[in-house]
Amino acid sequence: MKTPPLFSEAQLLQWHEELEAMHKELRNGVVPLTAANVLTEQDVCALLKVTNRTVRKYRKQQFIGYTKMAGTIIYFRNLLYLDLVRLYYLNRSKQK
């Protein structure tokens, strides 16, 4: 059985604020595709405080999306945040 990762509400609130900032940029016609918004697997591990193996497991179970470019797996920060918020609410609804 798949078990989505759990995150604190504080983490989710921080991600939500960053997503709102990205949405504001998009409304102004700016696509925030910068080096700061592109994450490596090691960056994701540090952000989520998990091991490489756990990130690969989340990816394989399709908990988080990724892109493969030139043989390197990358994650887009804002899309990762959306996946994590979705997982939080999915897990929360299963607990009720």
VOSELO-63874 format. One record per residue: residue in one letter; residue number from 1; x, y, z of N, C-alpha, C in turn. Coordinates in steps of 0.1 Angstrom, whole numbers, padded with zeros to 4 digits, m for minus. Layout:
<pt><residu>a</residu><num>NUM</num><n_xx>X</n_xx><n_yy>Y</n_yy><n_zz>Z</n_zz><ca_xx>X</ca_xx><ca_yy>Y</ca_yy><ca_zz>Z</ca_zz><c_xx>X</c_xx><c_yy>Y</c_yy><c_zz>Z</c_zz></pt>
...
end
This chain:
<pt><residu>m</residu><num>1</num><n_xx>0008</n_xx><n_yy>m0012</n_yy><n_zz>0000</n_zz><ca_xx>0000</ca_xx><ca_yy>0000</ca_yy><ca_zz>0000</ca_zz><c_xx>0009</c_xx><c_yy>0012</c_yy><c_zz>0000</c_zz></pt>
<pt><residu>k</residu><num>2</num><n_xx>0006</n_xx><n_yy>0022</n_yy><n_zz>m0008</n_zz><ca_xx>0013</ca_xx><ca_yy>0034</ca_yy><ca_zz>m0009</ca_zz><c_xx>0010</c_xx><c_yy>0043</c_yy><c_zz>0003</c_zz></pt>
<pt><residu>t</residu><num>3</num><n_xx>0020</n_xx><n_yy>0049</n_yy><n_zz>0009</n_zz><ca_xx>0019</ca_xx><ca_yy>0058</ca_yy><ca_zz>0020</ca_zz><c_xx>0025</c_xx><c_yy>0071</c_yy><c_zz>0016</c_zz></pt>
<pt><residu>p</residu><num>4</num><n_xx>0017</n_xx><n_yy>0082</n_yy><n_zz>0014</n_zz><ca_xx>0023</ca_xx><ca_yy>0095</ca_yy><ca_zz>0011</ca_zz><c_xx>0031</c_xx><c_yy>0100</c_yy><c_zz>0022</c_zz></pt>
<pt><residu>p</residu><num>5</num><n_xx>0041</n_xx><n_yy>0108</n_yy><n_zz>0019</n_zz><ca_xx>0049</ca_xx><ca_yy>0114</ca_yy><ca_zz>0029</ca_zz><c_xx>0041</c_xx><c_yy>0124</c_yy><c_zz>0038</c_zz></pt>
<pt><residu>l</residu><num>6</num><n_xx>0044</n_xx><n_yy>0126</n_yy><n_zz>0050</n_zz><ca_xx>0038</ca_xx><ca_yy>0135</ca_yy><ca_zz>0059</ca_zz><c_xx>0046</c_xx><c_yy>0148</c_yy><c_zz>0061</c_zz></pt>
<pt><residu>f</residu><num>7</num><n_xx>0040</n_xx><n_yy>0159</n_yy><n_zz>0061</n_zz><ca_xx>0047</ca_xx><ca_yy>0172</ca_yy><ca_zz>0063</ca_zz><c_xx>0039</c_xx><c_yy>0180</c_yy><c_zz>0073</c_zz></pt>
<pt><residu>s</residu><num>8</num><n_xx>0047</n_xx><n_yy>0189</n_yy><n_zz>0080</n_zz><ca_xx>0041</ca_xx><ca_yy>0198</ca_yy><ca_zz>0090</ca_zz><c_xx>0033</c_xx><c_yy>0209</c_yy><c_zz>0083</c_zz></pt>
<pt><residu>e</residu><num>9</num><n_xx>0023</n_xx><n_yy>0214</n_yy><n_zz>0091</n_zz><ca_xx>0015</ca_xx><ca_yy>0225</ca_yy><ca_zz>0085</ca_zz><c_xx>0024</c_xx><c_yy>0238</c_yy><c_zz>0083</c_zz></pt>
<pt><residu>a</residu><num>10</num><n_xx>0035</n_xx><n_yy>0239</n_yy><n_zz>0091</n_zz><ca_xx>0044</ca_xx><ca_yy>0251</ca_yy><ca_zz>0089</ca_zz><c_xx>0051</c_xx><c_yy>0250</c_yy><c_zz>0076</c_zz></pt>
<pt><residu>q</residu><num>11</num><n_xx>0055</n_xx><n_yy>0238</n_yy><n_zz>0072</n_zz><ca_xx>0061</ca_xx><ca_yy>0236</ca_yy><ca_zz>0059</ca_zz><c_xx>0051</c_xx><c_yy>0239</c_yy><c_zz>0048</c_zz></pt>
<pt><residu>l</residu><num>12</num><n_xx>0039</n_xx><n_yy>0234</n_yy><n_zz>0049</n_zz><ca_xx>0029</ca_xx><ca_yy>0236</ca_yy><ca_zz>0039</ca_zz><c_xx>0026</c_xx><c_yy>0251</c_yy><c_zz>0038</c_zz></pt>
<pt><residu>l</residu><num>13</num><n_xx>0025</n_xx><n_yy>0258</n_yy><n_zz>0049</n_zz><ca_xx>0022</ca_xx><ca_yy>0273</ca_yy><ca_zz>0048</ca_zz><c_xx>0034</c_xx><c_yy>0280</c_yy><c_zz>0041</c_zz></pt>
<pt><residu>q</residu><num>14</num><n_xx>0046</n_xx><n_yy>0276</n_yy><n_zz>0044</n_zz><ca_xx>0057</ca_xx><ca_yy>0282</ca_yy><ca_zz>0037</ca_zz><c_xx>0056</c_xx><c_yy>0280</c_yy><c_zz>0022</c_zz></pt>
<pt><residu>w</residu><num>15</num><n_xx>0054</n_xx><n_yy>0267</n_yy><n_zz>0018</n_zz><ca_xx>0052</ca_xx><ca_yy>0264</ca_yy><ca_zz>0004</ca_zz><c_xx>0041</c_xx><c_yy>0271</c_yy><c_zz>m0003</c_zz></pt>
<pt><residu>h</residu><num>16</num><n_xx>0030</n_xx><n_yy>0273</n_yy><n_zz>0005</n_zz><ca_xx>0018</ca_xx><ca_yy>0280</ca_yy><ca_zz>0000</ca_zz><c_xx>0022</c_xx><c_yy>0294</c_yy><c_zz>m0003</c_zz></pt>
<pt><residu>e</residu><num>17</num><n_xx>0029</n_xx><n_yy>0301</n_yy><n_zz>0006</n_zz><ca_xx>0034</ca_xx><ca_yy>0315</ca_yy><ca_zz>0003</ca_zz><c_xx>0042</c_xx><c_yy>0316</c_yy><c_zz>m0009</c_zz></pt>
<pt><residu>e</residu><num>18</num><n_xx>0051</n_xx><n_yy>0306</n_yy><n_zz>m0011</n_zz><ca_xx>0060</ca_xx><ca_yy>0307</ca_yy><ca_zz>m0023</ca_zz><c_xx>0052</c_xx><c_yy>0304</c_yy><c_zz>m0035</c_zz></pt>
<pt><residu>l</residu><num>19</num><n_xx>0042</n_xx><n_yy>0296</n_yy><n_zz>m0035</n_zz><ca_xx>0033</ca_xx><ca_yy>0293</ca_yy><ca_zz>m0046</ca_zz><c_xx>0025</c_xx><c_yy>0306</c_yy><c_zz>m0050</c_zz></pt>
<pt><residu>e</residu><num>20</num><n_xx>0020</n_xx><n_yy>0313</n_yy><n_zz>m0039</n_zz><ca_xx>0013</ca_xx><ca_yy>0326</ca_yy><ca_zz>m0042</ca_zz><c_xx>0022</c_xx><c_yy>0336</c_yy><c_zz>m0049</c_zz></pt>
<pt><residu>a</residu><num>21</num><n_xx>0035</n_xx><n_yy>0337</n_yy><n_zz>m0045</n_zz><ca_xx>0044</ca_xx><ca_yy>0346</ca_yy><ca_zz>m0051</ca_zz><c_xx>0046</c_xx><c_yy>0342</c_yy><c_zz>m0066</c_zz></pt>
<pt><residu>m</residu><num>22</num><n_xx>0047</n_xx><n_yy>0329</n_yy><n_zz>m0068</n_zz><ca_xx>0049</ca_xx><ca_yy>0324</ca_yy><ca_zz>m0082</ca_zz><c_xx>0037</c_xx><c_yy>0328</c_yy><c_zz>m0090</c_zz></pt>
<pt><residu>h</residu><num>23</num><n_xx>0025</n_xx><n_yy>0326</n_yy><n_zz>m0084</n_zz><ca_xx>0013</ca_xx><ca_yy>0329</ca_yy><ca_zz>m0091</ca_zz><c_xx>0012</c_xx><c_yy>0344</c_yy><c_zz>m0095</c_zz></pt>
<pt><residu>k</residu><num>24</num><n_xx>0016</n_xx><n_yy>0352</n_yy><n_zz>m0086</n_zz><ca_xx>0016</ca_xx><ca_yy>0366</ca_yy><ca_zz>m0088</ca_zz><c_xx>0026</c_xx><c_yy>0370</c_yy><c_zz>m0100</c_zz></pt>
<pt><residu>e</residu><num>25</num><n_xx>0037</n_xx><n_yy>0363</n_yy><n_zz>m0101</n_zz><ca_xx>0047</ca_xx><ca_yy>0365</ca_yy><ca_zz>m0112</ca_zz><c_xx>0040</c_xx><c_yy>0361</c_yy><c_zz>m0125</c_zz></pt>
<pt><residu>l</residu><num>26</num><n_xx>0033</n_xx><n_yy>0350</n_yy><n_zz>m0125</n_zz><ca_xx>0027</ca_xx><ca_yy>0345</ca_yy><ca_zz>m0137</ca_zz><c_xx>0016</c_xx><c_yy>0354</c_yy><c_zz>m0142</c_zz></pt>
<pt><residu>r</residu><num>27</num><n_xx>0009</n_xx><n_yy>0360</n_yy><n_zz>m0132</n_zz><ca_xx>m0002</ca_xx><ca_yy>0369</ca_yy><ca_zz>m0136</ca_zz><c_xx>0004</c_xx><c_yy>0382</c_yy><c_zz>m0143</c_zz></pt>
<pt><residu>n</residu><num>28</num><n_xx>0016</n_xx><n_yy>0385</n_yy><n_zz>m0139</n_zz><ca_xx>0023</ca_xx><ca_yy>0397</ca_yy><ca_zz>m0144</ca_zz><c_xx>0031</c_xx><c_yy>0393</c_yy><c_zz>m0157</c_zz></pt>
<pt><residu>g</residu><num>29</num><n_xx>0030</n_xx><n_yy>0381</n_yy><n_zz>m0162</n_zz><ca_xx>0036</ca_xx><ca_yy>0377</ca_yy><ca_zz>m0174</ca_zz><c_xx>0050</c_xx><c_yy>0372</c_yy><c_zz>m0173</c_zz></pt>
<pt><residu>v</residu><num>30</num><n_xx>0055</n_xx><n_yy>0369</n_yy><n_zz>m0161</n_zz><ca_xx>0069</ca_xx><ca_yy>0365</ca_yy><ca_zz>m0158</ca_zz><c_xx>0068</c_xx><c_yy>0350</c_yy><c_zz>m0155</c_zz></pt>
<pt><residu>v</residu><num>31</num><n_xx>0076</n_xx><n_yy>0342</n_yy><n_zz>m0163</n_zz><ca_xx>0077</ca_xx><ca_yy>0328</ca_yy><ca_zz>m0160</ca_zz><c_xx>0089</c_xx><c_yy>0326</c_yy><c_zz>m0151</c_zz></pt>
<pt><residu>p</residu><num>32</num><n_xx>0086</n_xx><n_yy>0322</n_yy><n_zz>m0138</n_zz><ca_xx>0098</ca_xx><ca_yy>0320</ca_yy><ca_zz>m0129</ca_zz><c_xx>0106</c_xx><c_yy>0308</c_yy><c_zz>m0130</c_zz></pt>
<pt><residu>l</residu><num>33</num><n_xx>0112</n_xx><n_yy>0306</n_yy><n_zz>m0142</n_zz><ca_xx>0120</ca_xx><ca_yy>0294</ca_yy><ca_zz>m0145</ca_zz><c_xx>0135</c_xx><c_yy>0299</c_yy><c_zz>m0144</c_zz></pt>
<pt><residu>t</residu><num>34</num><n_xx>0139</n_xx><n_yy>0299</n_yy><n_zz>m0131</n_zz><ca_xx>0153</ca_xx><ca_yy>0303</ca_yy><ca_zz>m0129</ca_zz><c_xx>0160</c_xx><c_yy>0291</c_yy><c_zz>m0122</c_zz></pt>
<pt><residu>a</residu><num>35</num><n_xx>0173</n_xx><n_yy>0293</n_yy><n_zz>m0120</n_zz><ca_xx>0181</ca_xx><ca_yy>0282</ca_yy><ca_zz>m0114</ca_zz><c_xx>0176</c_xx><c_yy>0280</c_yy><c_zz>m0100</c_zz></pt>
<pt><residu>a</residu><num>36</num><n_xx>0171</n_xx><n_yy>0290</n_yy><n_zz>m0093</n_zz><ca_xx>0166</ca_xx><ca_yy>0288</ca_yy><ca_zz>m0079</ca_zz><c_xx>0153</c_xx><c_yy>0279</c_yy><c_zz>m0079</c_zz></pt>
<pt><residu>n</residu><num>37</num><n_xx>0146</n_xx><n_yy>0278</n_yy><n_zz>m0090</n_zz><ca_xx>0134</ca_xx><ca_yy>0271</ca_yy><ca_zz>m0091</ca_zz><c_xx>0136</c_xx><c_yy>0257</c_yy><c_zz>m0096</c_zz></pt>
<pt><residu>v</residu><num>38</num><n_xx>0148</n_xx><n_yy>0253</n_yy><n_zz>m0100</n_zz><ca_xx>0151</ca_xx><ca_yy>0240</ca_yy><ca_zz>m0105</ca_zz><c_xx>0160</c_xx><c_yy>0233</c_yy><c_zz>m0094</c_zz></pt>
<pt><residu>l</residu><num>39</num><n_xx>0155</n_xx><n_yy>0221</n_yy><n_zz>m0090</n_zz><ca_xx>0161</ca_xx><ca_yy>0214</ca_yy><ca_zz>m0079</ca_zz><c_xx>0167</c_xx><c_yy>0201</c_yy><c_zz>m0084</c_zz></pt>
<pt><residu>t</residu><num>40</num><n_xx>0178</n_xx><n_yy>0197</n_yy><n_zz>m0078</n_zz><ca_xx>0184</ca_xx><ca_yy>0184</ca_yy><ca_zz>m0081</ca_zz><c_xx>0178</c_xx><c_yy>0174</c_yy><c_zz>m0070</c_zz></pt>
<pt><residu>e</residu><num>41</num><n_xx>0181</n_xx><n_yy>0161</n_yy><n_zz>m0072</n_zz><ca_xx>0176</ca_xx><ca_yy>0152</ca_yy><ca_zz>m0062</ca_zz><c_xx>0182</c_xx><c_yy>0155</c_yy><c_zz>m0048</c_zz></pt>
<pt><residu>q</residu><num>42</num><n_xx>0194</n_xx><n_yy>0159</n_yy><n_zz>m0048</n_zz><ca_xx>0200</ca_xx><ca_yy>0163</ca_yy><ca_zz>m0035</ca_zz><c_xx>0193</c_xx><c_yy>0174</c_yy><c_zz>m0028</c_zz></pt>
<pt><residu>d</residu><num>43</num><n_xx>0189</n_xx><n_yy>0184</n_yy><n_zz>m0037</n_zz><ca_xx>0182</ca_xx><ca_yy>0196</ca_yy><ca_zz>m0031</ca_zz><c_xx>0168</c_xx><c_yy>0191</c_yy><c_zz>m0025</c_zz></pt>
<pt><residu>v</residu><num>44</num><n_xx>0162</n_xx><n_yy>0182</n_yy><n_zz>m0032</n_zz><ca_xx>0149</ca_xx><ca_yy>0177</ca_yy><ca_zz>m0028</ca_zz><c_xx>0151</c_xx><c_yy>0169</c_yy><c_zz>m0014</c_zz></pt>
<pt><residu>c</residu><num>45</num><n_xx>0161</n_xx><n_yy>0161</n_yy><n_zz>m0014</n_zz><ca_xx>0164</ca_xx><ca_yy>0154</ca_yy><ca_zz>m0001</ca_zz><c_xx>0166</c_xx><c_yy>0164</c_yy><c_zz>0010</c_zz></pt>
<pt><residu>a</residu><num>46</num><n_xx>0173</n_xx><n_yy>0174</n_yy><n_zz>0008</n_zz><ca_xx>0176</ca_xx><ca_yy>0184</ca_yy><ca_zz>0019</ca_zz><c_xx>0163</c_xx><c_yy>0191</c_yy><c_zz>0023</c_zz></pt>
<pt><residu>l</residu><num>47</num><n_xx>0155</n_xx><n_yy>0195</n_yy><n_zz>0013</n_zz><ca_xx>0142</ca_xx><ca_yy>0202</ca_yy><ca_zz>0015</ca_zz><c_xx>0132</c_xx><c_yy>0193</c_yy><c_zz>0023</c_zz></pt>
<pt><residu>l</residu><num>48</num><n_xx>0132</n_xx><n_yy>0181</n_yy><n_zz>0020</n_zz><ca_xx>0122</ca_xx><ca_yy>0172</ca_yy><ca_zz>0026</ca_zz><c_xx>0128</c_xx><c_yy>0164</c_yy><c_zz>0038</c_zz></pt>
<pt><residu>k</residu><num>49</num><n_xx>0141</n_xx><n_yy>0166</n_yy><n_zz>0040</n_zz><ca_xx>0148</ca_xx><ca_yy>0159</ca_yy><ca_zz>0051</ca_zz><c_xx>0147</c_xx><c_yy>0144</c_yy><c_zz>0050</c_zz></pt>
<pt><residu>v</residu><num>50</num><n_xx>0149</n_xx><n_yy>0139</n_yy><n_zz>0038</n_zz><ca_xx>0148</ca_xx><ca_yy>0124</ca_yy><ca_zz>0036</ca_zz><c_xx>0161</c_xx><c_yy>0120</c_yy><c_zz>0028</c_zz></pt>
<pt><residu>t</residu><num>51</num><n_xx>0162</n_xx><n_yy>0107</n_yy><n_zz>0026</n_zz><ca_xx>0174</ca_xx><ca_yy>0102</ca_yy><ca_zz>0019</ca_zz><c_xx>0171</c_xx><c_yy>0101</c_yy><c_zz>0004</c_zz></pt>
<pt><residu>n</residu><num>52</num><n_xx>0182</n_xx><n_yy>0099</n_yy><n_zz>m0004</n_zz><ca_xx>0180</ca_xx><ca_yy>0097</ca_yy><ca_zz>m0018</ca_zz><c_xx>0171</c_xx><c_yy>0086</c_yy><c_zz>m0022</c_zz></pt>
<pt><residu>r</residu><num>53</num><n_xx>0172</n_xx><n_yy>0075</n_yy><n_zz>m0014</n_zz><ca_xx>0164</ca_xx><ca_yy>0063</ca_yy><ca_zz>m0017</ca_zz><c_xx>0149</c_xx><c_yy>0067</c_yy><c_zz>m0015</c_zz></pt>
<pt><residu>t</residu><num>54</num><n_xx>0146</n_xx><n_yy>0075</n_yy><n_zz>m0005</n_zz><ca_xx>0132</ca_xx><ca_yy>0079</ca_yy><ca_zz>m0002</ca_zz><c_xx>0127</c_xx><c_yy>0087</c_yy><c_zz>m0013</c_zz></pt>
<pt><residu>v</residu><num>55</num><n_xx>0135</n_xx><n_yy>0097</n_yy><n_zz>m0018</n_zz><ca_xx>0130</ca_xx><ca_yy>0105</ca_yy><ca_zz>m0029</ca_zz><c_xx>0128</c_xx><c_yy>0097</c_yy><c_zz>m0042</c_zz></pt>
<pt><residu>r</residu><num>56</num><n_xx>0136</n_xx><n_yy>0087</n_yy><n_zz>m0044</n_zz><ca_xx>0134</ca_xx><ca_yy>0078</ca_yy><ca_zz>m0056</ca_zz><c_xx>0121</c_xx><c_yy>0070</c_yy><c_zz>m0054</c_zz></pt>
<pt><residu>k</residu><num>57</num><n_xx>0119</n_xx><n_yy>0066</n_yy><n_zz>m0042</n_zz><ca_xx>0106</ca_xx><ca_yy>0058</ca_yy><ca_zz>m0039</ca_zz><c_xx>0094</c_xx><c_yy>0067</c_yy><c_zz>m0041</c_zz></pt>
<pt><residu>y</residu><num>58</num><n_xx>0094</n_xx><n_yy>0080</n_yy><n_zz>m0037</n_zz><ca_xx>0083</ca_xx><ca_yy>0089</ca_yy><ca_zz>m0039</ca_zz><c_xx>0081</c_xx><c_yy>0091</c_yy><c_zz>m0054</c_zz></pt>
<pt><residu>r</residu><num>59</num><n_xx>0092</n_xx><n_yy>0092</n_yy><n_zz>m0061</n_zz><ca_xx>0091</ca_xx><ca_yy>0094</ca_yy><ca_zz>m0076</ca_zz><c_xx>0085</c_xx><c_yy>0082</c_yy><c_zz>m0082</c_zz></pt>
<pt><residu>k</residu><num>60</num><n_xx>0090</n_xx><n_yy>0070</n_yy><n_zz>m0079</n_zz><ca_xx>0085</ca_xx><ca_yy>0058</ca_yy><ca_zz>m0084</ca_zz><c_xx>0070</c_xx><c_yy>0056</c_yy><c_zz>m0081</c_zz></pt>
<pt><residu>q</residu><num>61</num><n_xx>0066</n_xx><n_yy>0059</n_yy><n_zz>m0069</n_zz><ca_xx>0052</ca_xx><ca_yy>0058</ca_yy><ca_zz>m0066</ca_zz><c_xx>0043</c_xx><c_yy>0070</c_yy><c_zz>m0071</c_zz></pt>
<pt><residu>q</residu><num>62</num><n_xx>0050</n_xx><n_yy>0079</n_yy><n_zz>m0078</n_zz><ca_xx>0043</ca_xx><ca_yy>0090</ca_yy><ca_zz>m0084</ca_zz><c_xx>0037</c_xx><c_yy>0100</c_yy><c_zz>m0074</c_zz></pt>
<pt><residu>f</residu><num>63</num><n_xx>0044</n_xx><n_yy>0101</n_yy><n_zz>m0062</n_zz><ca_xx>0040</ca_xx><ca_yy>0111</ca_yy><ca_zz>m0053</ca_zz><c_xx>0045</c_xx><c_yy>0125</c_yy><c_zz>m0057</c_zz></pt>
<pt><residu>i</residu><num>64</num><n_xx>0056</n_xx><n_yy>0125</n_yy><n_zz>m0064</n_zz><ca_xx>0062</ca_xx><ca_yy>0138</ca_yy><ca_zz>m0068</ca_zz><c_xx>0066</c_xx><c_yy>0137</c_yy><c_zz>m0083</c_zz></pt>
<pt><residu>g</residu><num>65</num><n_xx>0064</n_xx><n_yy>0147</n_yy><n_zz>m0090</n_zz><ca_xx>0067</ca_xx><ca_yy>0148</ca_yy><ca_zz>m0104</ca_zz><c_xx>0082</c_xx><c_yy>0152</c_yy><c_zz>m0106</c_zz></pt>
<pt><residu>y</residu><num>66</num><n_xx>0087</n_xx><n_yy>0149</n_yy><n_zz>m0118</n_zz><ca_xx>0100</ca_xx><ca_yy>0152</ca_yy><ca_zz>m0121</ca_zz><c_xx>0102</c_xx><c_yy>0153</c_yy><c_zz>m0136</c_zz></pt>
<pt><residu>t</residu><num>67</num><n_xx>0113</n_xx><n_yy>0158</n_yy><n_zz>m0141</n_zz><ca_xx>0116</ca_xx><ca_yy>0159</ca_yy><ca_zz>m0155</ca_zz><c_xx>0130</c_xx><c_yy>0153</c_yy><c_zz>m0157</c_zz></pt>
<pt><residu>k</residu><num>68</num><n_xx>0132</n_xx><n_yy>0146</n_yy><n_zz>m0168</n_zz><ca_xx>0146</ca_xx><ca_yy>0141</ca_yy><ca_zz>m0171</ca_zz><c_xx>0151</c_xx><c_yy>0149</c_yy><c_zz>m0183</c_zz></pt>
<pt><residu>m</residu><num>69</num><n_xx>0162</n_xx><n_yy>0156</n_yy><n_zz>m0181</n_zz><ca_xx>0169</ca_xx><ca_yy>0163</ca_yy><ca_zz>m0191</ca_zz><c_xx>0183</c_xx><c_yy>0159</c_yy><c_zz>m0192</c_zz></pt>
<pt><residu>a</residu><num>70</num><n_xx>0187</n_xx><n_yy>0155</n_yy><n_zz>m0204</n_zz><ca_xx>0201</ca_xx><ca_yy>0151</ca_yy><ca_zz>m0207</ca_zz><c_xx>0206</c_xx><c_yy>0140</c_yy><c_zz>m0197</c_zz></pt>
<pt><residu>g</residu><num>71</num><n_xx>0196</n_xx><n_yy>0131</n_yy><n_zz>m0193</n_zz><ca_xx>0200</ca_xx><ca_yy>0120</ca_yy><ca_zz>m0184</ca_zz><c_xx>0200</c_xx><c_yy>0124</c_yy><c_zz>m0169</c_zz></pt>
<pt><residu>t</residu><num>72</num><n_xx>0196</n_xx><n_yy>0137</n_yy><n_zz>m0166</n_zz><ca_xx>0196</ca_xx><ca_yy>0141</ca_yy><ca_zz>m0152</ca_zz><c_xx>0182</c_xx><c_yy>0144</c_yy><c_zz>m0148</c_zz></pt>
<pt><residu>i</residu><num>73</num><n_xx>0178</n_xx><n_yy>0139</n_yy><n_zz>m0137</n_zz><ca_xx>0165</ca_xx><ca_yy>0141</ca_yy><ca_zz>m0131</ca_zz><c_xx>0165</c_xx><c_yy>0154</c_yy><c_zz>m0124</c_zz></pt>
<pt><residu>i</residu><num>74</num><n_xx>0155</n_xx><n_yy>0163</n_yy><n_zz>m0128</n_zz><ca_xx>0154</ca_xx><ca_yy>0176</ca_yy><ca_zz>m0121</ca_zz><c_xx>0139</c_xx><c_yy>0177</c_yy><c_zz>m0116</c_zz></pt>
<pt><residu>y</residu><num>75</num><n_xx>0137</n_xx><n_yy>0186</n_yy><n_zz>m0106</n_zz><ca_xx>0124</ca_xx><ca_yy>0189</ca_yy><ca_zz>m0101</ca_zz><c_xx>0122</c_xx><c_yy>0204</c_yy><c_zz>m0102</c_zz></pt>
<pt><residu>f</residu><num>76</num><n_xx>0110</n_xx><n_yy>0208</n_yy><n_zz>m0105</n_zz><ca_xx>0107</ca_xx><ca_yy>0222</ca_yy><ca_zz>m0104</ca_zz><c_xx>0101</c_xx><c_yy>0225</c_yy><c_zz>m0091</c_zz></pt>
<pt><residu>r</residu><num>77</num><n_xx>0107</n_xx><n_yy>0234</n_yy><n_zz>m0084</n_zz><ca_xx>0103</ca_xx><ca_yy>0238</ca_yy><ca_zz>m0070</ca_zz><c_xx>0088</c_xx><c_yy>0240</c_yy><c_zz>m0068</c_zz></pt>
<pt><residu>n</residu><num>78</num><n_xx>0082</n_xx><n_yy>0248</n_yy><n_zz>m0077</n_zz><ca_xx>0068</ca_xx><ca_yy>0251</ca_yy><ca_zz>m0075</ca_zz><c_xx>0059</c_xx><c_yy>0239</c_yy><c_zz>m0078</c_zz></pt>
<pt><residu>l</residu><num>79</num><n_xx>0063</n_xx><n_yy>0231</n_yy><n_zz>m0088</n_zz><ca_xx>0055</ca_xx><ca_yy>0219</ca_yy><ca_zz>m0090</ca_zz><c_xx>0056</c_xx><c_yy>0209</c_yy><c_zz>m0079</c_zz></pt>
<pt><residu>l</residu><num>80</num><n_xx>0068</n_xx><n_yy>0208</n_yy><n_zz>m0073</n_zz><ca_xx>0071</ca_xx><ca_yy>0199</ca_yy><ca_zz>m0062</ca_zz><c_xx>0062</c_xx><c_yy>0203</c_yy><c_zz>m0050</c_zz></pt>
<pt><residu>y</residu><num>81</num><n_xx>0061</n_xx><n_yy>0217</n_yy><n_zz>m0048</n_zz><ca_xx>0053</ca_xx><ca_yy>0222</ca_yy><ca_zz>m0037</ca_zz><c_xx>0038</c_xx><c_yy>0218</c_yy><c_zz>m0039</c_zz></pt>
<pt><residu>l</residu><num>82</num><n_xx>0034</n_xx><n_yy>0219</n_yy><n_zz>m0052</n_zz><ca_xx>0020</ca_xx><ca_yy>0215</ca_yy><ca_zz>m0055</ca_zz><c_xx>0017</c_xx><c_yy>0201</c_yy><c_zz>m0052</c_zz></pt>
<pt><residu>d</residu><num>83</num><n_xx>0027</n_xx><n_yy>0192</n_yy><n_zz>m0056</n_zz><ca_xx>0026</ca_xx><ca_yy>0178</ca_yy><ca_zz>m0053</ca_zz><c_xx>0025</c_xx><c_yy>0175</c_yy><c_zz>m0038</c_zz></pt>
<pt><residu>l</residu><num>84</num><n_xx>0033</n_xx><n_yy>0182</n_yy><n_zz>m0030</n_zz><ca_xx>0034</ca_xx><ca_yy>0180</ca_yy><ca_zz>m0016</ca_zz><c_xx>0021</c_xx><c_yy>0184</c_yy><c_zz>m0009</c_zz></pt>
<pt><residu>v</residu><num>85</num><n_xx>0016</n_xx><n_yy>0196</n_yy><n_zz>m0013</n_zz><ca_xx>0003</ca_xx><ca_yy>0201</ca_yy><ca_zz>m0008</ca_zz><c_xx>m0008</c_xx><c_yy>0191</c_yy><c_zz>m0011</c_zz></pt>
<pt><residu>r</residu><num>86</num><n_xx>m0008</n_xx><n_yy>0186</n_yy><n_zz>m0024</n_zz><ca_xx>m0019</ca_xx><ca_yy>0176</ca_yy><ca_zz>m0028</ca_zz><c_xx>m0018</c_xx><c_yy>0164</c_yy><c_zz>m0019</c_zz></pt>
<pt><residu>l</residu><num>87</num><n_xx>m0006</n_xx><n_yy>0159</n_yy><n_zz>m0017</n_zz><ca_xx>m0004</ca_xx><ca_yy>0147</ca_yy><ca_zz>m0008</ca_zz><c_xx>m0008</c_xx><c_yy>0149</c_yy><c_zz>0006</c_zz></pt>
<pt><residu>y</residu><num>88</num><n_xx>m0005</n_xx><n_yy>0161</n_yy><n_zz>0011</n_zz><ca_xx>m0009</ca_xx><ca_yy>0164</ca_yy><ca_zz>0025</ca_zz><c_xx>m0025</c_xx><c_yy>0163</c_yy><c_zz>0026</c_zz></pt>
<pt><residu>y</residu><num>89</num><n_xx>m0032</n_xx><n_yy>0169</n_yy><n_zz>0017</n_zz><ca_xx>m0046</ca_xx><ca_yy>0169</ca_yy><ca_zz>0018</ca_zz><c_xx>m0052</c_xx><c_yy>0155</c_yy><c_zz>0015</c_zz></pt>
<pt><residu>l</residu><num>90</num><n_xx>m0045</n_xx><n_yy>0148</n_yy><n_zz>0006</n_zz><ca_xx>m0050</ca_xx><ca_yy>0134</ca_yy><ca_zz>0003</ca_zz><c_xx>m0049</c_xx><c_yy>0126</c_yy><c_zz>0015</c_zz></pt>
<pt><residu>n</residu><num>91</num><n_xx>m0037</n_xx><n_yy>0127</n_yy><n_zz>0022</n_zz><ca_xx>m0035</ca_xx><ca_yy>0119</ca_yy><ca_zz>0034</ca_zz><c_xx>m0044</c_xx><c_yy>0123</c_yy><c_zz>0045</c_zz></pt>
<pt><residu>r</residu><num>92</num><n_xx>m0047</n_xx><n_yy>0136</n_yy><n_zz>0046</n_zz><ca_xx>m0055</ca_xx><ca_yy>0142</ca_yy><ca_zz>0057</ca_zz><c_xx>m0070</c_xx><c_yy>0137</c_yy><c_zz>0055</c_zz></pt>
<pt><residu>s</residu><num>93</num><n_xx>m0074</n_xx><n_yy>0136</n_yy><n_zz>0042</n_zz><ca_xx>m0088</ca_xx><ca_yy>0132</ca_yy><ca_zz>0040</ca_zz><c_xx>m0089</c_xx><c_yy>0117</c_yy><c_zz>0043</c_zz></pt>
<pt><residu>k</residu><num>94</num><n_xx>m0079</n_xx><n_yy>0109</n_yy><n_zz>0041</n_zz><ca_xx>m0079</ca_xx><ca_yy>0095</ca_yy><ca_zz>0044</ca_zz><c_xx>m0080</c_xx><c_yy>0092</c_yy><c_zz>0059</c_zz></pt>
<pt><residu>q</residu><num>95</num><n_xx>m0074</n_xx><n_yy>0101</n_yy><n_zz>0067</n_zz><ca_xx>m0074</ca_xx><ca_yy>0100</ca_yy><ca_zz>0081</ca_zz><c_xx>m0088</c_xx><c_yy>0102</c_yy><c_zz>0088</c_zz></pt>
<pt><residu>k</residu><num>96</num><n_xx>m0097</n_xx><n_yy>0109</n_yy><n_zz>0081</n_zz><ca_xx>m0110</ca_xx><ca_yy>0113</ca_yy><ca_zz>0087</ca_zz><c_xx>m0120</c_xx><c_yy>0102</c_yy><c_zz>0086</c_zz></pt>
end
